[in-house]
Amino acid sequence: MSTVAIPHDIEPHPMTGMYNGKFGLWLFLASEVMLFGALFSTYVLLRVGAPAGTWPAHGSEILDIPKATFNTLVLIGSSVTMVLAWASLKMNDVAKGRLFLLITFLLAGTFLVVKYFEYRDKFHHHEVFVKEPVLVGGKEYMNVSGHLTEDSPALTRAPRRWAFSIPEYVLIVADGKYAAEGHGESGAEAGADHGHPEPIRIEGSNIHRLTDYGPWHSTFLATYFTLTGLHGLHIVGGMVVIFYLLVASPSMWNGRREKLINRVECTGLYWHFVDLVWIFLFPVFYLL
C-alpha cells in the first residue's frame, strides 16, 4: 500500500518560507499570545481598580522571591540547553542532542518541583481576619498571618472557603519567613522577635474569617494561581513532547533525520515562548 507524502513537511513552502510544522506552530503561538495577553490585561485592570488596602503593596509580602528567582534561572538555562540540543542535531551529533534534551527535561522538572513547594507553603500559611483589632508587637491589626498551632480549631476544607469550629481562642505562630508578622490594612509588619516568635492568641468570638493563602484568599492570589498554574500546565505539556523526542530520536535519526530536527526546532520555539511568559510573570507578581 503506497503512502502519500505530505508536501512541505520538511522543505519550506514557497509562500511562507517555512515548512508546515513551523508555520502551524507560529499560528498556535499567536493564539497563546492572545490568551496570556487577555489574562495579563485582566490582572492589570483588577490591580488598578482594587480598593485601597485590598492589594499587596509588594509581592514579597506574600510570595517567595528567592524560589521564584531560582526558577527564573532554571528556565533561562533550559532555553539555552534546548537551543544546544537543536544545534547538536544540525551538526549530526545525535548523542549530544539527546543529552541536551534530557537536561532540558530535568530543568523543567526542577521548575515544577520548586513550584510545588512554593504552592504548598501557601496552603500551610493562614490569615485570620478579626472583628476588633488585636495587639501584635505593640501595634493593633485587623488581620494577622501565620501558621496555626496544633491547638487551633478543627478545620475542614471546602471549596473556596474554610468551614471551621471555633473554640475560645486561636493560637498562631509563624515560620522563619513570616515570623510573628501581623499584616494590617497598611501591610505593616509587627516587628516581633524573628528568632523566638511569640504565639498570638485571638479570641474565637473575635474571628471574622479564617483562610489559608489559596486562590480563595484574595483577588491577588486568585490571579496568581490562575496565571502561574496555567503556565505550569504549559511546562508539563512541553515536558511530554521533550520526553517523546528523547524516546523516538534514535529510530527517527536513522530514517527521518530532517523531520526529527524540525520537531526539535518547533519544540524549542514553544519552549522559548513558555520561558518568555515566565519572564513577564516573575516581575509582575513578585517584584512590582
WOVEN-V984620 format. One record per run of one state. SS is the DSSP state (hx for helix, st for strand, lp for the rest). FROM is the first residue (numbers start at 0). TO is the last residue. If there is no record, write none. Layout:
SS:FROM:TO, SS:FROM:TO
This chain:
lp:0:18, hx:19:47, lp:48:57, hx:58:60, lp:61:63, hx:64:89, lp:90:92, hx:93:123, lp:124:124, st:125:135, lp:136:137, st:138:147, lp:148:153, st:154:157, lp:158:159, st:160:163, lp:164:167, st:168:172, lp:173:198, st:199:202, hx:203:205, st:206:211, lp:212:217, hx:218:254, lp:255:255, hx:256:286, lp:287:287
